């Protein structure tokens, strides 16, 4: 029975550590990315295509 008390105490301690780590990460701006990198990556590819199309059009003129 005493093992259960030890396991509960350790699990609560681990949960508090993760909660503190999460709060610190939020305060440091870790989760402030409102525009995800995957979407930015897609838009960067489109910009490169647009630039290459405009460069090819200007070379043809």
Predicted model as a PDB file, atoms N, CA, C, CB and O in Angstrom, pLDDT in the B-factor column:
MODEL        1                                                                  
ATOM      1  N   UNK A   1       0.821  -1.195   0.000  1.00 88.00           N  
ATOM      2  CA  UNK A   1       0.000   0.000   0.000  1.00 88.00           C  
ATOM      3  C   UNK A   1       0.863   1.256   0.000  1.00 88.00           C  
ATOM      4  CB  UNK A   1      -0.933   0.000   1.202  1.00 88.00           C  
ATOM      5  O   UNK A   1       0.480   2.269  -0.585  1.00 88.00           O  
ATOM      6  N   UNK A   2       2.011   1.201   0.643  1.00 93.00           N  
ATOM      7  CA  UNK A   2       2.870   2.380   0.682  1.00 93.00           C  
ATOM      8  C   UNK A   2       3.453   2.691  -0.699  1.00 93.00           C  
ATOM      9  CB  UNK A   2       3.999   2.177   1.696  1.00 93.00           C  
ATOM     10  O   UNK A   2       3.809   3.837  -0.973  1.00 93.00           O  
ATOM     11  N   UNK A   3       3.552   1.688  -1.563  1.00 96.00           N  
ATOM     12  CA  UNK A   3       4.051   1.920  -2.923  1.00 96.00           C  
ATOM     13  C   UNK A   3       3.082   2.808  -3.699  1.00 96.00           C  
ATOM     14  CB  UNK A   3       4.260   0.579  -3.666  1.00 96.00           C  
ATOM     15  O   UNK A   3       3.510   3.637  -4.503  1.00 96.00           O  
ATOM     16  N   UNK A   4       1.811   2.646  -3.471  1.00 97.00           N  
ATOM     17  CA  UNK A   4       0.810   3.475  -4.155  1.00 97.00           C  
ATOM     18  C   UNK A   4       0.983   4.939  -3.764  1.00 97.00           C  
ATOM     19  CB  UNK A   4      -0.624   2.995  -3.817  1.00 97.00           C  
ATOM     20  O   UNK A   4       0.876   5.818  -4.618  1.00 97.00           O  
ATOM     21  N   UNK A   5       1.244   5.211  -2.507  1.00 96.00           N  
ATOM     22  CA  UNK A   5       1.457   6.590  -2.061  1.00 96.00           C  
ATOM     23  C   UNK A   5       2.709   7.176  -2.708  1.00 96.00           C  
ATOM     24  CB  UNK A   5       1.572   6.650  -0.524  1.00 96.00           C  
ATOM     25  O   UNK A   5       2.727   8.348  -3.085  1.00 96.00           O  
ATOM     26  N   UNK A   6       3.734   6.376  -2.832  1.00 97.00           N  
ATOM     27  CA  UNK A   6       4.965   6.844  -3.475  1.00 97.00           C  
ATOM     28  C   UNK A   6       4.704   7.128  -4.949  1.00 97.00           C  
ATOM     29  CB  UNK A   6       6.100   5.803  -3.319  1.00 97.00           C  
ATOM     30  O   UNK A   6       5.147   8.153  -5.468  1.00 97.00           O  
ATOM     31  N   UNK A   7       3.988   6.232  -5.630  1.00 97.00           N  
ATOM     32  CA  UNK A   7       3.692   6.436  -7.048  1.00 97.00           C  
ATOM     33  C   UNK A   7       2.807   7.657  -7.282  1.00 97.00           C  
ATOM     34  CB  UNK A   7       3.020   5.200  -7.621  1.00 97.00           C  
ATOM     35  O   UNK A   7       3.020   8.402  -8.239  1.00 97.00           O  
ATOM     36  N   UNK A   8       1.834   7.866  -6.431  1.00 97.00           N  
ATOM     37  CA  UNK A   8       0.976   9.049  -6.561  1.00 97.00           C  
ATOM     38  C   UNK A   8       1.783  10.317  -6.342  1.00 97.00           C  
ATOM     39  CB  UNK A   8      -0.194   8.987  -5.564  1.00 97.00           C  
ATOM     40  O   UNK A   8       1.614  11.290  -7.078  1.00 97.00           O  
ATOM     41  N   UNK A   9       2.652  10.323  -5.348  1.00 97.00           N  
ATOM     42  CA  UNK A   9       3.493  11.494  -5.071  1.00 97.00           C  
ATOM     43  C   UNK A   9       4.421  11.788  -6.239  1.00 97.00           C  
ATOM     44  CB  UNK A   9       4.313  11.279  -3.793  1.00 97.00           C  
ATOM     45  O   UNK A   9       4.560  12.940  -6.651  1.00 97.00           O  
ATOM     46  N   UNK A  10       5.053  10.755  -6.771  1.00 98.00           N  
ATOM     47  CA  UNK A  10       5.966  10.943  -7.906  1.00 98.00           C  
ATOM     48  C   UNK A  10       5.202  11.416  -9.131  1.00 98.00           C  
ATOM     49  CB  UNK A  10       6.719   9.636  -8.224  1.00 98.00           C  
ATOM     50  O   UNK A  10       5.686  12.293  -9.847  1.00 98.00           O  
ATOM     51  N   UNK A  11       4.024  10.864  -9.395  1.00 98.00           N  
ATOM     52  CA  UNK A  11       3.251  11.282 -10.567  1.00 98.00           C  
ATOM     53  C   UNK A  11       2.774  12.723 -10.449  1.00 98.00           C  
ATOM     54  CB  UNK A  11       2.056  10.363 -10.763  1.00 98.00           C  
ATOM     55  O   UNK A  11       2.755  13.456 -11.438  1.00 98.00           O  
ATOM     56  N   UNK A  12       2.392  13.129  -9.248  1.00 98.00           N  
ATOM     57  CA  UNK A  12       2.003  14.534  -9.053  1.00 98.00           C  
ATOM     58  C   UNK A  12       3.201  15.446  -9.240  1.00 98.00           C  
ATOM     59  CB  UNK A  12       1.391  14.745  -7.654  1.00 98.00           C  
ATOM     60  O   UNK A  12       3.072  16.518  -9.832  1.00 98.00           O  
ATOM     61  N   UNK A  13       4.351  15.046  -8.753  1.00 98.00           N  
ATOM     62  CA  UNK A  13       5.565  15.843  -8.932  1.00 98.00           C  
ATOM     63  C   UNK A  13       5.909  15.978 -10.410  1.00 98.00           C  
ATOM     64  CB  UNK A  13       6.740  15.213  -8.171  1.00 98.00           C  
ATOM     65  O   UNK A  13       6.240  17.072 -10.868  1.00 98.00           O  
ATOM     66  N   UNK A  14       5.837  14.887 -11.158  1.00 98.00           N  
ATOM     67  CA  UNK A  14       6.126  14.933 -12.602  1.00 98.00           C  
ATOM     68  C   UNK A  14       5.116  15.815 -13.321  1.00 98.00           C  
ATOM     69  CB  UNK A  14       6.114  13.512 -13.209  1.00 98.00           C  
ATOM     70  O   UNK A  14       5.488  16.575 -14.215  1.00 98.00           O  
ATOM     71  N   UNK A  15       3.851  15.727 -12.946  1.00 98.00           N  
ATOM     72  CA  UNK A  15       2.820  16.559 -13.563  1.00 98.00           C  
ATOM     73  C   UNK A  15       3.074  18.038 -13.294  1.00 98.00           C  
ATOM     74  CB  UNK A  15       1.435  16.163 -13.047  1.00 98.00           C  
ATOM     75  O   UNK A  15       2.897  18.870 -14.184  1.00 98.00           O  
ATOM     76  N   UNK A  16       3.487  18.368 -12.080  1.00 98.00           N  
ATOM     77  CA  UNK A  16       3.784  19.769 -11.747  1.00 98.00           C  
ATOM     78  C   UNK A  16       4.993  20.260 -12.540  1.00 98.00           C  
ATOM     79  CB  UNK A  16       4.043  19.929 -10.227  1.00 98.00           C  
ATOM     80  O   UNK A  16       5.010  21.403 -12.998  1.00 98.00           O  
ATOM     81  N   UNK A  17       5.996  19.411 -12.705  1.00 98.00           N  
ATOM     82  CA  UNK A  17       7.178  19.798 -13.490  1.00 98.00           C  
ATOM     83  C   UNK A  17       6.775  20.093 -14.934  1.00 98.00           C  
ATOM     84  CB  UNK A  17       8.259  18.679 -13.448  1.00 98.00           C  
ATOM     85  O   UNK A  17       7.207  21.095 -15.505  1.00 98.00           O  
ATOM     86  N   UNK A  18       5.951  19.226 -15.528  1.00 98.00           N  
ATOM     87  CA  UNK A  18       5.504  19.472 -16.893  1.00 98.00           C  
ATOM     88  C   UNK A  18       4.618  20.704 -16.993  1.00 98.00           C  
ATOM     89  CB  UNK A  18       4.763  18.267 -17.421  1.00 98.00           C  
ATOM     90  O   UNK A  18       4.688  21.427 -17.987  1.00 98.00           O  
ATOM     91  N   UNK A  19       3.799  20.958 -16.003  1.00 98.00           N  
ATOM     92  CA  UNK A  19       2.968  22.159 -15.998  1.00 98.00           C  
ATOM     93  C   UNK A  19       3.824  23.416 -15.939  1.00 98.00           C  
ATOM     94  CB  UNK A  19       1.996  22.130 -14.817  1.00 98.00           C  
ATOM     95  O   UNK A  19       3.565  24.382 -16.656  1.00 98.00           O  
ATOM     96  N   UNK A  20       4.834  23.404 -15.096  1.00 98.00           N  
ATOM     97  CA  UNK A  20       5.739  24.557 -15.002  1.00 98.00           C  
ATOM     98  C   UNK A  20       6.496  24.745 -16.313  1.00 98.00           C  
ATOM     99  CB  UNK A  20       6.734  24.378 -13.831  1.00 98.00           C  
ATOM    100  O   UNK A  20       6.659  25.875 -16.775  1.00 98.00           O  
ATOM    101  N   UNK A  21       6.960  23.654 -16.917  1.00 97.00           N  
ATOM    102  CA  UNK A  21       7.658  23.754 -18.202  1.00 97.00           C  
ATOM    103  C   UNK A  21       6.735  24.313 -19.275  1.00 97.00           C  
ATOM    104  CB  UNK A  21       8.196  22.380 -18.633  1.00 97.00           C  
ATOM    105  O   UNK A  21       7.169  25.114 -20.103  1.00 97.00           O  
ATOM    106  N   UNK A  22       5.486  23.912 -19.275  1.00 95.00           N  
ATOM    107  CA  UNK A  22       4.519  24.434 -20.248  1.00 95.00           C  
ATOM    108  C   UNK A  22       4.270  25.922 -20.038  1.00 95.00           C  
ATOM    109  CB  UNK A  22       3.198  23.666 -20.151  1.00 95.00           C  
ATOM    110  O   UNK A  22       4.231  26.685 -21.002  1.00 95.00           O  
ATOM    111  N   UNK A  23       4.103  26.336 -18.796  1.00 96.00           N  
ATOM    112  CA  UNK A  23       3.862  27.754 -18.504  1.00 96.00           C  
ATOM    113  C   UNK A  23       5.067  28.599 -18.899  1.00 96.00           C  
ATOM    114  CB  UNK A  23       3.544  27.952 -17.011  1.00 96.00           C  
ATOM    115  O   UNK A  23       4.904  29.692 -19.441  1.00 96.00           O  
ATOM    116  N   UNK A  24       6.262  28.109 -18.636  1.00 96.00           N  
ATOM    117  CA  UNK A  24       7.470  28.837 -19.037  1.00 96.00           C  
ATOM    118  C   UNK A  24       7.550  28.945 -20.557  1.00 96.00           C  
ATOM    119  CB  UNK A  24       8.733  28.140 -18.486  1.00 96.00           C  
ATOM    120  O   UNK A  24       7.906  30.000 -21.083  1.00 96.00           O  
ATOM    121  N   UNK A  25       7.225  27.875 -21.263  1.00 92.00           N  
ATOM    122  CA  UNK A  25       7.269  27.895 -22.728  1.00 92.00           C  
ATOM    123  C   UNK A  25       6.250  28.880 -23.287  1.00 92.00           C  
ATOM    124  CB  UNK A  25       7.011  26.490 -23.295  1.00 92.00           C  
ATOM    125  O   UNK A  25       6.542  29.584 -24.254  1.00 92.00           O  
ATOM    126  N   UNK A  26       5.065  28.942 -22.698  1.00 92.00           N  
ATOM    127  CA  UNK A  26       4.039  29.876 -23.168  1.00 92.00           C  
ATOM    128  C   UNK A  26       4.481  31.312 -22.916  1.00 92.00           C  
ATOM    129  CB  UNK A  26       2.688  29.602 -22.473  1.00 92.00           C  
ATOM    130  O   UNK A  26       4.293  32.177 -23.772  1.00 92.00           O  
ATOM    131  N   UNK A  27       5.065  31.571 -21.755  1.00 92.00           N  
ATOM    132  CA  UNK A  27       5.503  32.939 -21.442  1.00 92.00           C  
ATOM    133  C   UNK A  27       6.674  33.372 -22.308  1.00 92.00           C  
ATOM    134  CB  UNK A  27       5.887  33.046 -19.973  1.00 92.00           C  
ATOM    135  O   UNK A  27       6.836  34.565 -22.567  1.00 92.00           O  
ATOM    136  N   UNK A  28       7.499  32.428 -22.763  1.00 91.00           N  
ATOM    137  CA  UNK A  28       8.627  32.763 -23.630  1.00 91.00           C  
ATOM    138  C   UNK A  28       8.231  32.859 -25.095  1.00 91.00           C  
ATOM    139  CB  UNK A  28       9.719  31.739 -23.471  1.00 91.00           C  
ATOM    140  O   UNK A  28       9.078  33.136 -25.945  1.00 91.00           O  
ATOM    141  N   UNK A  29       6.963  32.636 -25.405  1.00 86.00           N  
ATOM    142  CA  UNK A  29       6.496  32.785 -26.778  1.00 86.00           C  
ATOM    143  C   UNK A  29       6.700  31.558 -27.638  1.00 86.00           C  
ATOM    144  CB  UNK A  29       7.176  33.930 -27.409  1.00 86.00           C  
ATOM    145  O   UNK A  29       6.711  31.670 -28.864  1.00 86.00           O  
ATOM    146  N   UNK A  30       6.858  30.412 -27.049  1.00 83.00           N  
ATOM    147  CA  UNK A  30       7.099  29.190 -27.806  1.00 83.00           C  
ATOM    148  C   UNK A  30       5.909  28.843 -28.697  1.00 83.00           C  
ATOM    149  CB  UNK A  30       7.398  28.034 -26.858  1.00 83.00           C  
ATOM    150  O   UNK A  30       6.101  28.283 -29.776  1.00 83.00           O  
ATOM    151  N   UNK A  31       4.700  29.156 -28.280  1.00 79.00           N  
ATOM    152  CA  UNK A  31       3.503  28.772 -29.013  1.00 79.00           C  
ATOM    153  C   UNK A  31       2.826  29.966 -29.671  1.00 79.00           C  
ATOM    154  CB  UNK A  31       2.533  28.078 -28.088  1.00 79.00           C  
ATOM    155  O   UNK A  31       1.621  29.913 -29.921  1.00 79.00           O  
ATOM    156  N   UNK A  32       3.548  31.029 -29.957  1.00 79.00           N  
ATOM    157  CA  UNK A  32       2.966  32.231 -30.545  1.00 79.00           C  
ATOM    158  C   UNK A  32       2.879  32.182 -32.061  1.00 79.00           C  
ATOM    159  CB  UNK A  32       3.761  33.425 -30.138  1.00 79.00           C  
ATOM    160  O   UNK A  32       2.500  33.172 -32.686  1.00 79.00           O  
ATOM    161  N   UNK A  33       3.216  31.067 -32.656  1.00 73.00           N  
ATOM    162  CA  UNK A  33       3.203  30.968 -34.108  1.00 73.00           C  
ATOM    163  C   UNK A  33       1.767  30.873 -34.595  1.00 73.00           C  
ATOM    164  CB  UNK A  33       4.025  29.751 -34.587  1.00 73.00           C  
ATOM    165  O   UNK A  33       1.162  29.802 -34.552  1.00 73.00           O  
ATOM    166  N   UNK A  34       1.222  31.988 -35.056  1.00 70.00           N  
ATOM    167  CA  UNK A  34      -0.160  31.982 -35.514  1.00 70.00           C  
ATOM    168  C   UNK A  34      -0.270  31.552 -36.973  1.00 70.00           C  
ATOM    169  CB  UNK A  34      -0.775  33.357 -35.331  1.00 70.00           C  
ATOM    170  O   UNK A  34      -1.368  31.302 -37.471  1.00 70.00           O  
ATOM    171  N   UNK A  35       0.858  31.468 -37.648  1.00 71.00           N  
ATOM    172  CA  UNK A  35       0.874  31.069 -39.049  1.00 71.00           C  
ATOM    173  C   UNK A  35       1.862  29.930 -39.174  1.00 71.00           C  
ATOM    174  CB  UNK A  35       1.251  32.263 -39.996  1.00 71.00           C  
ATOM    175  O   UNK A  35       3.070  30.164 -39.162  1.00 71.00           O  
ATOM    176  N   UNK A  36       1.395  28.731 -39.290  1.00 72.00           N  
ATOM    177  CA  UNK A  36       2.230  27.542 -39.144  1.00 72.00           C  
ATOM    178  C   UNK A  36       3.313  27.462 -40.222  1.00 72.00           C  
ATOM    179  CB  UNK A  36       1.365  26.294 -39.190  1.00 72.00           C  
ATOM    180  O   UNK A  36       3.113  27.936 -41.340  1.00 72.00           O  
ATOM    181  N   UNK A  37       4.446  26.868 -39.889  1.00 67.00           N  
ATOM    182  CA  UNK A  37       5.542  26.746 -40.849  1.00 67.00           C  
ATOM    183  C   UNK A  37       5.158  25.974 -42.110  1.00 67.00           C  
ATOM    184  CB  UNK A  37       6.715  26.074 -40.192  1.00 67.00           C  
ATOM    185  O   UNK A  37       5.681  26.263 -43.186  1.00 67.00           O  
ATOM    186  N   UNK A  38       4.271  25.013 -42.001  1.00 67.00           N  
ATOM    187  CA  UNK A  38       3.887  24.259 -43.200  1.00 67.00           C  
ATOM    188  C   UNK A  38       3.173  25.146 -44.202  1.00 67.00           C  
ATOM    189  CB  UNK A  38       2.995  23.077 -42.827  1.00 67.00           C  
ATOM    190  O   UNK A  38       3.380  25.004 -45.407  1.00 67.00           O  
ATOM    191  N   UNK A  39       2.338  26.056 -43.727  1.00 72.00           N  
ATOM    192  CA  UNK A  39       1.639  26.949 -44.634  1.00 72.00           C  
ATOM    193  C   UNK A  39       2.606  27.977 -45.204  1.00 72.00           C  
ATOM    194  CB  UNK A  39       0.473  27.643 -43.919  1.00 72.00           C  
ATOM    195  O   UNK A  39       2.526  28.315 -46.385  1.00 72.00           O  
ATOM    196  N   UNK A  40       3.514  28.473 -44.382  1.00 69.00           N  
ATOM    197  CA  UNK A  40       4.512  29.413 -44.889  1.00 69.00           C  
ATOM    198  C   UNK A  40       5.366  28.768 -45.964  1.00 69.00           C  
ATOM    199  CB  UNK A  40       5.397  29.923 -43.752  1.00 69.00           C  
ATOM    200  O   UNK A  40       5.725  29.411 -46.951  1.00 69.00           O  
ATOM    201  N   UNK A  41       5.690  27.502 -45.775  1.00 68.00           N  
ATOM    202  CA  UNK A  41       6.502  26.802 -46.759  1.00 68.00           C  
ATOM    203  C   UNK A  41       5.764  26.741 -48.096  1.00 68.00           C  
ATOM    204  CB  UNK A  41       6.852  25.381 -46.264  1.00 68.00           C  
ATOM    205  O   UNK A  41       6.382  26.916 -49.146  1.00 68.00           O  
ATOM    206  N   UNK A  42       4.468  26.497 -48.072  1.00 70.00           N  
ATOM    207  CA  UNK A  42       3.702  26.448 -49.307  1.00 70.00           C  
ATOM    208  C   UNK A  42       3.672  27.803 -49.990  1.00 70.00           C  
ATOM    209  CB  UNK A  42       2.289  25.970 -49.033  1.00 70.00           C  
ATOM    210  O   UNK A  42       3.784  27.878 -51.213  1.00 70.00           O  
ATOM    211  N   UNK A  43       3.522  28.873 -49.225  1.00 68.00           N  
ATOM    212  CA  UNK A  43       3.493  30.199 -49.824  1.00 68.00           C  
ATOM    213  C   UNK A  43       4.862  30.589 -50.366  1.00 68.00           C  
ATOM    214  CB  UNK A  43       3.020  31.228 -48.807  1.00 68.00           C  
ATOM    215  O   UNK A  43       4.936  31.290 -51.375  1.00 68.00           O  
ATOM    216  N   UNK A  44       5.939  30.161 -49.732  1.00 55.00           N  
ATOM    217  CA  UNK A  44       7.267  30.467 -50.254  1.00 55.00           C  
ATOM    218  C   UNK A  44       7.476  29.803 -51.605  1.00 55.00           C  
ATOM    219  CB  UNK A  44       8.351  30.020 -49.269  1.00 55.00           C  
ATOM    220  O   UNK A  44       8.099  30.395 -52.486  1.00 55.00           O  
ATOM    221  N   UNK A  45       6.974  28.592 -51.789  1.00 53.00           N  
ATOM    222  CA  UNK A  45       7.081  27.928 -53.076  1.00 53.00           C  
ATOM    223  C   UNK A  45       6.317  28.698 -54.141  1.00 53.00           C  
ATOM    224  CB  UNK A  45       6.565  26.496 -52.983  1.00 53.00           C  
ATOM    225  O   UNK A  45       6.786  28.820 -55.273  1.00 53.00           O  
ATOM    226  N   UNK A  46       5.141  29.221 -53.791  1.00 52.00           N  
ATOM    227  CA  UNK A  46       4.380  29.999 -54.754  1.00 52.00           C  
ATOM    228  C   UNK A  46       5.100  31.288 -55.113  1.00 52.00           C  
ATOM    229  CB  UNK A  46       2.998  30.307 -54.208  1.00 52.00           C  
ATOM    230  O   UNK A  46       5.078  31.703 -56.272  1.00 52.00           O  
ATOM    231  N   UNK A  47       5.738  31.926 -54.142  1.00 52.00           N  
ATOM    232  CA  UNK A  47       6.475  33.144 -54.433  1.00 52.00           C  
ATOM    233  C   UNK A  47       7.644  32.865 -55.363  1.00 52.00           C  
ATOM    234  CB  UNK A  47       6.969  33.785 -53.144  1.00 52.00           C  
ATOM    235  O   UNK A  47       7.939  33.674 -56.243  1.00 52.00           O  
ATOM    236  N   UNK A  48       8.300  31.756 -55.186  1.00 56.00           N  
ATOM    237  CA  UNK A  48       9.418  31.409 -56.067  1.00 56.00           C  
ATOM    238  C   UNK A  48       8.904  31.175 -57.470  1.00 56.00           C  
ATOM    239  CB  UNK A  48      10.166  30.161 -55.552  1.00 56.00           C  
ATOM    240  O   UNK A  48       9.539  31.594 -58.437  1.00 56.00           O  
ATOM    241  N   UNK A  49       7.753  30.508 -57.602  1.00 59.00           N  
ATOM    242  CA  UNK A  49       7.182  30.281 -58.927  1.00 59.00           C  
ATOM    243  C   UNK A  49       6.809  31.602 -59.575  1.00 59.00           C  
ATOM    244  CB  UNK A  49       5.953  29.366 -58.839  1.00 59.00           C  
ATOM    245  O   UNK A  49       7.055  31.794 -60.766  1.00 59.00           O  
ATOM    246  N   UNK A  50       6.218  32.521 -58.813  1.00 62.00           N  
ATOM    247  CA  UNK A  50       5.841  33.822 -59.365  1.00 62.00           C  
ATOM    248  C   UNK A  50       7.071  34.601 -59.795  1.00 62.00           C  
ATOM    249  CB  UNK A  50       5.038  34.630 -58.342  1.00 62.00           C  
ATOM    250  O   UNK A  50       7.058  35.236 -60.850  1.00 62.00           O  
ATOM    251  N   UNK A  51       8.137  34.566 -59.001  1.00 64.00           N  
ATOM    252  CA  UNK A  51       9.358  35.268 -59.362  1.00 64.00           C  
ATOM    253  C   UNK A  51       9.976  34.671 -60.625  1.00 64.00           C  
ATOM    254  CB  UNK A  51      10.360  35.221 -58.206  1.00 64.00           C  
ATOM    255  O   UNK A  51      10.454  35.410 -61.487  1.00 64.00           O  
ATOM    256  N   UNK A  52       9.973  33.353 -60.741  1.00 65.00           N  
ATOM    257  CA  UNK A  52      10.559  32.727 -61.922  1.00 65.00           C  
ATOM    258  C   UNK A  52       9.717  33.031 -63.156  1.00 65.00           C  
ATOM    259  CB  UNK A  52      10.688  31.207 -61.723  1.00 65.00           C  
ATOM    260  O   UNK A  52      10.263  33.208 -64.244  1.00 65.00           O  
ATOM    261  N   UNK A  53       8.377  33.094 -63.001  1.00 65.00           N  
ATOM    262  CA  UNK A  53       7.520  33.447 -64.125  1.00 65.00           C  
ATOM    263  C   UNK A  53       7.748  34.892 -64.535  1.00 65.00           C  
ATOM    264  CB  UNK A  53       6.049  33.221 -63.772  1.00 65.00           C  
ATOM    265  O   UNK A  53       7.795  35.188 -65.729  1.00 65.00           O  
ATOM    266  N   UNK A  54       7.889  35.796 -63.577  1.00 67.00           N  
ATOM    267  CA  UNK A  54       8.123  37.198 -63.925  1.00 67.00           C  
ATOM    268  C   UNK A  54       9.496  37.383 -64.530  1.00 67.00           C  
ATOM    269  CB  UNK A  54       7.969  38.092 -62.698  1.00 67.00           C  
ATOM    270  O   UNK A  54       9.673  38.228 -65.407  1.00 67.00           O  
ATOM    271  N   UNK A  55      10.484  36.606 -64.079  1.00 64.00           N  
ATOM    272  CA  UNK A  55      11.810  36.676 -64.678  1.00 64.00           C  
ATOM    273  C   UNK A  55      11.797  36.148 -66.107  1.00 64.00           C  
ATOM    274  CB  UNK A  55      12.813  35.892 -63.839  1.00 64.00           C  
ATOM    275  O   UNK A  55      12.458  36.718 -66.975  1.00 64.00           O  
ATOM    276  N   UNK A  56      11.065  35.078 -66.368  1.00 65.00           N  
ATOM    277  CA  UNK A  56      11.001  34.528 -67.721  1.00 65.00           C  
ATOM    278  C   UNK A  56      10.256  35.479 -68.642  1.00 65.00           C  
ATOM    279  CB  UNK A  56      10.325  33.149 -67.717  1.00 65.00           C  
ATOM    280  O   UNK A  56      10.603  35.589 -69.818  1.00 65.00           O  
ATOM    281  N   UNK A  57       9.231  36.174 -68.131  1.00 64.00           N  
ATOM    282  CA  UNK A  57       8.493  37.149 -68.945  1.00 64.00           C  
ATOM    283  C   UNK A  57       9.381  38.340 -69.258  1.00 64.00           C  
ATOM    284  CB  UNK A  57       7.207  37.613 -68.222  1.00 64.00           C  
ATOM    285  O   UNK A  57       9.343  38.850 -70.378  1.00 64.00           O  
ATOM    286  N   UNK A  58      10.178  38.799 -68.303  1.00 64.00           N  
ATOM    287  CA  UNK A  58      11.028  39.952 -68.543  1.00 64.00           C  
ATOM    288  C   UNK A  58      12.174  39.608 -69.492  1.00 64.00           C  
ATOM    289  CB  UNK A  58      11.576  40.483 -67.226  1.00 64.00           C  
ATOM    290  O   UNK A  58      12.641  40.471 -70.235  1.00 64.00           O  
ATOM    291  N   UNK A  59      12.627  38.365 -69.472  1.00 63.00           N  
ATOM    292  CA  UNK A  59      13.673  37.945 -70.391  1.00 63.00           C  
ATOM    293  C   UNK A  59      13.157  37.835 -71.809  1.00 63.00           C  
ATOM    294  CB  UNK A  59      14.260  36.626 -69.953  1.00 63.00           C  
ATOM    295  O   UNK A  59      13.908  38.049 -72.761  1.00 63.00           O  
ATOM    296  N   UNK A  60      11.880  37.502 -71.965  1.00 65.00           N  
ATOM    297  CA  UNK A  60      11.287  37.381 -73.301  1.00 65.00           C  
ATOM    298  C   UNK A  60      11.070  38.735 -73.924  1.00 65.00           C  
ATOM    299  CB  UNK A  60       9.969  36.625 -73.240  1.00 65.00           C  
ATOM    300  O   UNK A  60      11.058  38.834 -75.151  1.00 65.00           O  
ATOM    301  N   UNK A  61      10.898  39.788 -73.144  1.00 55.00           N  
ATOM    302  CA  UNK A  61      10.600  41.120 -73.668  1.00 55.00           C  
ATOM    303  C   UNK A  61      11.798  41.781 -74.250  1.00 55.00           C  
ATOM    304  CB  UNK A  61      10.032  41.987 -72.606  1.00 55.00           C  
ATOM    305  O   UNK A  61      11.708  42.909 -74.733  1.00 55.00           O  
TER     306      UNK A  61                                                      
ENDMDL                                                                          
END                                                                             
